[in-house]
């Protein structure tokens, strides 16, 4: 996963995605387990079909922390899944592939929260 995040960090497009205070508040309010379920639901509904409806445009760029994370991690459309993650387009996503995507999104969210936490003062 470190290799993936290193590659993503070199993309100017991916670097511009970050969580705002509204999204951080939402994460804190809902908790990681609820957000993980939202992620799994979004992936199952919007990406798992072999030919997702409006592929490439089915994931908004804002409005939910998961949407932002999907754009930051190139997990928002089947073309990016193929290019960045080696998950071929035009077939239904397996449960293993869906779980991988959820893990990528949740890892990005965790990293985003961690980098915003104040460091302990000595």
CNS distance restraints for C-alpha pairs under 8 A (distance, minus, plus):
assign (resid   1 and name CA) (resid   5 and name CA) 6.34 0.50 0.50
assign (resid   1 and name CA) (resid 104 and name CA) 7.73 0.50 0.50
assign (resid   2 and name CA) (resid   6 and name CA) 6.07 0.50 0.50
assign (resid   3 and name CA) (resid   7 and name CA) 6.26 0.50 0.50
assign (resid   4 and name CA) (resid   8 and name CA) 6.16 0.50 0.50
assign (resid   5 and name CA) (resid   9 and name CA) 5.99 0.50 0.50
assign (resid   5 and name CA) (resid  73 and name CA) 7.81 0.50 0.50
assign (resid   6 and name CA) (resid  10 and name CA) 6.74 0.50 0.50
assign (resid   7 and name CA) (resid  11 and name CA) 7.15 0.50 0.50
assign (resid   8 and name CA) (resid  14 and name CA) 6.27 0.50 0.50
assign (resid   8 and name CA) (resid  15 and name CA) 7.53 0.50 0.50
assign (resid   8 and name CA) (resid  72 and name CA) 7.58 0.50 0.50
assign (resid   8 and name CA) (resid  73 and name CA) 6.70 0.50 0.50
assign (resid   9 and name CA) (resid  14 and name CA) 6.84 0.50 0.50
assign (resid   9 and name CA) (resid  15 and name CA) 5.95 0.50 0.50
assign (resid  10 and name CA) (resid  14 and name CA) 7.99 0.50 0.50
assign (resid  10 and name CA) (resid  15 and name CA) 7.53 0.50 0.50
assign (resid  11 and name CA) (resid  15 and name CA) 6.13 0.50 0.50
assign (resid  12 and name CA) (resid  16 and name CA) 6.62 0.50 0.50
assign (resid  13 and name CA) (resid  17 and name CA) 7.71 0.50 0.50
assign (resid  13 and name CA) (resid  72 and name CA) 7.97 0.50 0.50
assign (resid  14 and name CA) (resid  71 and name CA) 6.71 0.50 0.50
assign (resid  14 and name CA) (resid  72 and name CA) 4.59 0.50 0.50
assign (resid  14 and name CA) (resid  73 and name CA) 6.95 0.50 0.50
assign (resid  14 and name CA) (resid  74 and name CA) 7.62 0.50 0.50
assign (resid  15 and name CA) (resid  72 and name CA) 6.81 0.50 0.50
assign (resid  16 and name CA) (resid  72 and name CA) 7.77 0.50 0.50
assign (resid  17 and name CA) (resid  68 and name CA) 6.31 0.50 0.50
assign (resid  17 and name CA) (resid  69 and name CA) 7.49 0.50 0.50
assign (resid  17 and name CA) (resid  71 and name CA) 7.17 0.50 0.50
assign (resid  17 and name CA) (resid  72 and name CA) 5.49 0.50 0.50
assign (resid  18 and name CA) (resid  68 and name CA) 7.06 0.50 0.50
assign (resid  18 and name CA) (resid  69 and name CA) 7.89 0.50 0.50
assign (resid  18 and name CA) (resid  72 and name CA) 7.78 0.50 0.50
assign (resid  18 and name CA) (resid 112 and name CA) 7.28 0.50 0.50
assign (resid  19 and name CA) (resid  23 and name CA) 5.71 0.50 0.50
assign (resid  19 and name CA) (resid  24 and name CA) 6.38 0.50 0.50
assign (resid  19 and name CA) (resid  65 and name CA) 6.71 0.50 0.50
assign (resid  19 and name CA) (resid  68 and name CA) 7.15 0.50 0.50
assign (resid  19 and name CA) (resid 112 and name CA) 7.17 0.50 0.50
assign (resid  20 and name CA) (resid  24 and name CA) 6.29 0.50 0.50
assign (resid  21 and name CA) (resid  25 and name CA) 6.00 0.50 0.50
assign (resid  22 and name CA) (resid  26 and name CA) 6.22 0.50 0.50
assign (resid  23 and name CA) (resid  27 and name CA) 6.18 0.50 0.50
assign (resid  23 and name CA) (resid  64 and name CA) 6.56 0.50 0.50
assign (resid  23 and name CA) (resid  65 and name CA) 5.34 0.50 0.50
assign (resid  24 and name CA) (resid  28 and name CA) 6.20 0.50 0.50
assign (resid  24 and name CA) (resid  65 and name CA) 7.69 0.50 0.50
assign (resid  24 and name CA) (resid 113 and name CA) 7.55 0.50 0.50
assign (resid  25 and name CA) (resid  29 and name CA) 5.99 0.50 0.50
assign (resid  26 and name CA) (resid  30 and name CA) 6.04 0.50 0.50
assign (resid  26 and name CA) (resid  65 and name CA) 7.81 0.50 0.50
assign (resid  27 and name CA) (resid  31 and name CA) 5.54 0.50 0.50
assign (resid  27 and name CA) (resid  32 and name CA) 6.79 0.50 0.50
assign (resid  27 and name CA) (resid  35 and name CA) 7.00 0.50 0.50
assign (resid  27 and name CA) (resid  65 and name CA) 7.35 0.50 0.50
assign (resid  28 and name CA) (resid  32 and name CA) 7.86 0.50 0.50
assign (resid  30 and name CA) (resid  34 and name CA) 5.91 0.50 0.50
assign (resid  30 and name CA) (resid  35 and name CA) 6.77 0.50 0.50
assign (resid  31 and name CA) (resid  35 and name CA) 6.41 0.50 0.50
assign (resid  32 and name CA) (resid  36 and name CA) 5.91 0.50 0.50
assign (resid  33 and name CA) (resid  37 and name CA) 6.36 0.50 0.50
assign (resid  34 and name CA) (resid  38 and name CA) 6.26 0.50 0.50
assign (resid  35 and name CA) (resid  39 and name CA) 6.12 0.50 0.50
assign (resid  35 and name CA) (resid  66 and name CA) 7.54 0.50 0.50
assign (resid  36 and name CA) (resid  40 and name CA) 6.26 0.50 0.50
assign (resid  36 and name CA) (resid 102 and name CA) 7.09 0.50 0.50
assign (resid  36 and name CA) (resid 106 and name CA) 6.76 0.50 0.50
assign (resid  37 and name CA) (resid  41 and name CA) 6.12 0.50 0.50
assign (resid  38 and name CA) (resid  42 and name CA) 6.10 0.50 0.50
assign (resid  38 and name CA) (resid  66 and name CA) 7.69 0.50 0.50
assign (resid  39 and name CA) (resid  43 and name CA) 6.15 0.50 0.50
assign (resid  39 and name CA) (resid  66 and name CA) 6.17 0.50 0.50
assign (resid  39 and name CA) (resid 102 and name CA) 6.04 0.50 0.50
assign (resid  39 and name CA) (resid 105 and name CA) 7.55 0.50 0.50
assign (resid  40 and name CA) (resid  44 and name CA) 6.10 0.50 0.50
assign (resid  40 and name CA) (resid  98 and name CA) 7.30 0.50 0.50
assign (resid  40 and name CA) (resid  99 and name CA) 7.57 0.50 0.50
assign (resid  40 and name CA) (resid 102 and name CA) 6.01 0.50 0.50
assign (resid  41 and name CA) (resid  45 and name CA) 6.06 0.50 0.50
assign (resid  42 and name CA) (resid  46 and name CA) 5.62 0.50 0.50
assign (resid  42 and name CA) (resid  47 and name CA) 7.49 0.50 0.50
assign (resid  43 and name CA) (resid  47 and name CA) 5.03 0.50 0.50
assign (resid  43 and name CA) (resid  48 and name CA) 6.08 0.50 0.50
assign (resid  43 and name CA) (resid  98 and name CA) 6.59 0.50 0.50
assign (resid  43 and name CA) (resid 101 and name CA) 7.67 0.50 0.50
assign (resid  43 and name CA) (resid 102 and name CA) 7.59 0.50 0.50
assign (resid  44 and name CA) (resid  48 and name CA) 4.91 0.50 0.50
assign (resid  44 and name CA) (resid  49 and name CA) 7.63 0.50 0.50
assign (resid  44 and name CA) (resid  98 and name CA) 7.18 0.50 0.50
assign (resid  45 and name CA) (resid  49 and name CA) 7.52 0.50 0.50
assign (resid  46 and name CA) (resid  52 and name CA) 6.16 0.50 0.50
assign (resid  46 and name CA) (resid  53 and name CA) 7.41 0.50 0.50
assign (resid  46 and name CA) (resid  58 and name CA) 6.57 0.50 0.50
assign (resid  46 and name CA) (resid  59 and name CA) 7.56 0.50 0.50
assign (resid  47 and name CA) (resid  52 and name CA) 5.84 0.50 0.50
assign (resid  47 and name CA) (resid  76 and name CA) 7.45 0.50 0.50
assign (resid  47 and name CA) (resid  77 and name CA) 6.51 0.50 0.50
assign (resid  47 and name CA) (resid  78 and name CA) 6.75 0.50 0.50
assign (resid  47 and name CA) (resid  93 and name CA) 7.54 0.50 0.50
assign (resid  48 and name CA) (resid  52 and name CA) 7.18 0.50 0.50
assign (resid  48 and name CA) (resid  92 and name CA) 5.38 0.50 0.50
assign (resid  48 and name CA) (resid  93 and name CA) 4.64 0.50 0.50
assign (resid  48 and name CA) (resid  94 and name CA) 7.64 0.50 0.50
assign (resid  48 and name CA) (resid  98 and name CA) 7.19 0.50 0.50
assign (resid  49 and name CA) (resid  91 and name CA) 7.05 0.50 0.50
assign (resid  49 and name CA) (resid  92 and name CA) 4.69 0.50 0.50
assign (resid  49 and name CA) (resid  93 and name CA) 6.59 0.50 0.50
assign (resid  50 and name CA) (resid  89 and name CA) 6.94 0.50 0.50
assign (resid  50 and name CA) (resid  90 and name CA) 4.59 0.50 0.50
assign (resid  50 and name CA) (resid  91 and name CA) 4.06 0.50 0.50
assign (resid  50 and name CA) (resid  92 and name CA) 4.08 0.50 0.50
assign (resid  50 and name CA) (resid  93 and name CA) 7.01 0.50 0.50
assign (resid  51 and name CA) (resid  55 and name CA) 7.32 0.50 0.50
assign (resid  51 and name CA) (resid  89 and name CA) 7.96 0.50 0.50
assign (resid  51 and name CA) (resid  90 and name CA) 5.82 0.50 0.50
assign (resid  51 and name CA) (resid  91 and name CA) 7.37 0.50 0.50
assign (resid  51 and name CA) (resid  92 and name CA) 7.79 0.50 0.50
assign (resid  52 and name CA) (resid  58 and name CA) 7.99 0.50 0.50
assign (resid  53 and name CA) (resid  58 and name CA) 6.94 0.50 0.50
assign (resid  54 and name CA) (resid  58 and name CA) 5.37 0.50 0.50
assign (resid  55 and name CA) (resid  77 and name CA) 5.84 0.50 0.50
assign (resid  55 and name CA) (resid  78 and name CA) 6.84 0.50 0.50
assign (resid  56 and name CA) (resid  76 and name CA) 7.18 0.50 0.50
assign (resid  56 and name CA) (resid  77 and name CA) 4.94 0.50 0.50
assign (resid  56 and name CA) (resid  78 and name CA) 7.24 0.50 0.50
assign (resid  56 and name CA) (resid  79 and name CA) 7.35 0.50 0.50
assign (resid  57 and name CA) (resid  77 and name CA) 7.62 0.50 0.50
assign (resid  58 and name CA) (resid  76 and name CA) 7.70 0.50 0.50
assign (resid  58 and name CA) (resid  77 and name CA) 7.45 0.50 0.50
assign (resid  59 and name CA) (resid  67 and name CA) 6.26 0.50 0.50
assign (resid  59 and name CA) (resid  76 and name CA) 5.86 0.50 0.50
assign (resid  59 and name CA) (resid  77 and name CA) 7.54 0.50 0.50
assign (resid  60 and name CA) (resid  67 and name CA) 6.10 0.50 0.50
assign (resid  61 and name CA) (resid  67 and name CA) 5.91 0.50 0.50
assign (resid  61 and name CA) (resid  68 and name CA) 5.76 0.50 0.50
assign (resid  61 and name CA) (resid  71 and name CA) 6.90 0.50 0.50
assign (resid  62 and name CA) (resid  67 and name CA) 6.02 0.50 0.50
assign (resid  62 and name CA) (resid  68 and name CA) 5.79 0.50 0.50
assign (resid  63 and name CA) (resid  67 and name CA) 7.10 0.50 0.50
assign (resid  64 and name CA) (resid  68 and name CA) 6.75 0.50 0.50
assign (resid  65 and name CA) (resid  69 and name CA) 6.20 0.50 0.50
assign (resid  65 and name CA) (resid 109 and name CA) 7.79 0.50 0.50
assign (resid  66 and name CA) (resid  70 and name CA) 6.00 0.50 0.50
assign (resid  66 and name CA) (resid 105 and name CA) 7.00 0.50 0.50
assign (resid  66 and name CA) (resid 109 and name CA) 7.90 0.50 0.50
assign (resid  67 and name CA) (resid  71 and name CA) 6.47 0.50 0.50
assign (resid  67 and name CA) (resid  76 and name CA) 7.54 0.50 0.50
assign (resid  68 and name CA) (resid  72 and name CA) 6.23 0.50 0.50
assign (resid  69 and name CA) (resid  73 and name CA) 6.01 0.50 0.50
assign (resid  69 and name CA) (resid 105 and name CA) 5.68 0.50 0.50
assign (resid  69 and name CA) (resid 108 and name CA) 6.39 0.50 0.50
assign (resid  69 and name CA) (resid 109 and name CA) 6.49 0.50 0.50
assign (resid  70 and name CA) (resid  74 and name CA) 5.83 0.50 0.50
assign (resid  70 and name CA) (resid  75 and name CA) 4.74 0.50 0.50
assign (resid  70 and name CA) (resid  76 and name CA) 4.94 0.50 0.50
assign (resid  70 and name CA) (resid 105 and name CA) 6.17 0.50 0.50
assign (resid  71 and name CA) (resid  75 and name CA) 6.33 0.50 0.50
assign (resid  71 and name CA) (resid  76 and name CA) 5.68 0.50 0.50
assign (resid  72 and name CA) (resid 108 and name CA) 7.95 0.50 0.50
assign (resid  73 and name CA) (resid 104 and name CA) 7.11 0.50 0.50
assign (resid  73 and name CA) (resid 105 and name CA) 6.74 0.50 0.50
assign (resid  73 and name CA) (resid 108 and name CA) 7.27 0.50 0.50
assign (resid  74 and name CA) (resid  80 and name CA) 5.35 0.50 0.50
assign (resid  74 and name CA) (resid  81 and name CA) 6.41 0.50 0.50
assign (resid  74 and name CA) (resid  84 and name CA) 6.58 0.50 0.50
assign (resid  75 and name CA) (resid  80 and name CA) 6.31 0.50 0.50
assign (resid  75 and name CA) (resid  81 and name CA) 5.56 0.50 0.50
assign (resid  75 and name CA) (resid 101 and name CA) 6.70 0.50 0.50
assign (resid  75 and name CA) (resid 105 and name CA) 7.72 0.50 0.50
assign (resid  76 and name CA) (resid  80 and name CA) 7.05 0.50 0.50
assign (resid  76 and name CA) (resid  81 and name CA) 7.55 0.50 0.50
assign (resid  77 and name CA) (resid  81 and name CA) 6.29 0.50 0.50
assign (resid  78 and name CA) (resid  82 and name CA) 6.19 0.50 0.50
assign (resid  78 and name CA) (resid  87 and name CA) 7.91 0.50 0.50
assign (resid  78 and name CA) (resid  88 and name CA) 7.67 0.50 0.50
assign (resid  78 and name CA) (resid  89 and name CA) 5.54 0.50 0.50
assign (resid  79 and name CA) (resid  83 and name CA) 6.21 0.50 0.50
assign (resid  79 and name CA) (resid  89 and name CA) 6.69 0.50 0.50
assign (resid  80 and name CA) (resid  84 and name CA) 5.64 0.50 0.50
assign (resid  80 and name CA) (resid  85 and name CA) 7.43 0.50 0.50
assign (resid  81 and name CA) (resid  85 and name CA) 5.06 0.50 0.50
assign (resid  81 and name CA) (resid  86 and name CA) 6.40 0.50 0.50
assign (resid  81 and name CA) (resid  87 and name CA) 5.43 0.50 0.50
assign (resid  81 and name CA) (resid  88 and name CA) 7.29 0.50 0.50
assign (resid  81 and name CA) (resid  89 and name CA) 7.67 0.50 0.50
assign (resid  82 and name CA) (resid  86 and name CA) 4.57 0.50 0.50
assign (resid  82 and name CA) (resid  87 and name CA) 4.54 0.50 0.50
assign (resid  82 and name CA) (resid  88 and name CA) 5.00 0.50 0.50
assign (resid  82 and name CA) (resid  89 and name CA) 6.23 0.50 0.50
assign (resid  83 and name CA) (resid  87 and name CA) 7.81 0.50 0.50
assign (resid  87 and name CA) (resid  97 and name CA) 7.63 0.50 0.50
assign (resid  93 and name CA) (resid  97 and name CA) 5.80 0.50 0.50
assign (resid  93 and name CA) (resid  98 and name CA) 6.27 0.50 0.50
assign (resid  94 and name CA) (resid  98 and name CA) 6.24 0.50 0.50
assign (resid  95 and name CA) (resid  99 and name CA) 6.07 0.50 0.50
assign (resid  96 and name CA) (resid 100 and name CA) 6.20 0.50 0.50
assign (resid  97 and name CA) (resid 101 and name CA) 6.35 0.50 0.50
assign (resid  98 and name CA) (resid 102 and name CA) 6.28 0.50 0.50
assign (resid  99 and name CA) (resid 103 and name CA) 6.16 0.50 0.50
assign (resid 100 and name CA) (resid 104 and name CA) 6.26 0.50 0.50
assign (resid 101 and name CA) (resid 105 and name CA) 6.21 0.50 0.50
assign (resid 102 and name CA) (resid 106 and name CA) 6.03 0.50 0.50
assign (resid 103 and name CA) (resid 107 and name CA) 5.93 0.50 0.50
assign (resid 104 and name CA) (resid 108 and name CA) 6.29 0.50 0.50
assign (resid 105 and name CA) (resid 109 and name CA) 6.30 0.50 0.50
assign (resid 106 and name CA) (resid 110 and name CA) 6.08 0.50 0.50
assign (resid 107 and name CA) (resid 111 and name CA) 6.12 0.50 0.50
assign (resid 108 and name CA) (resid 112 and name CA) 6.03 0.50 0.50
assign (resid 109 and name CA) (resid 113 and name CA) 6.21 0.50 0.50
assign (resid 110 and name CA) (resid 114 and name CA) 6.06 0.50 0.50
assign (resid 111 and name CA) (resid 115 and name CA) 6.11 0.50 0.50
assign (resid 112 and name CA) (resid 116 and name CA) 6.59 0.50 0.50
assign (resid 113 and name CA) (resid 117 and name CA) 6.42 0.50 0.50
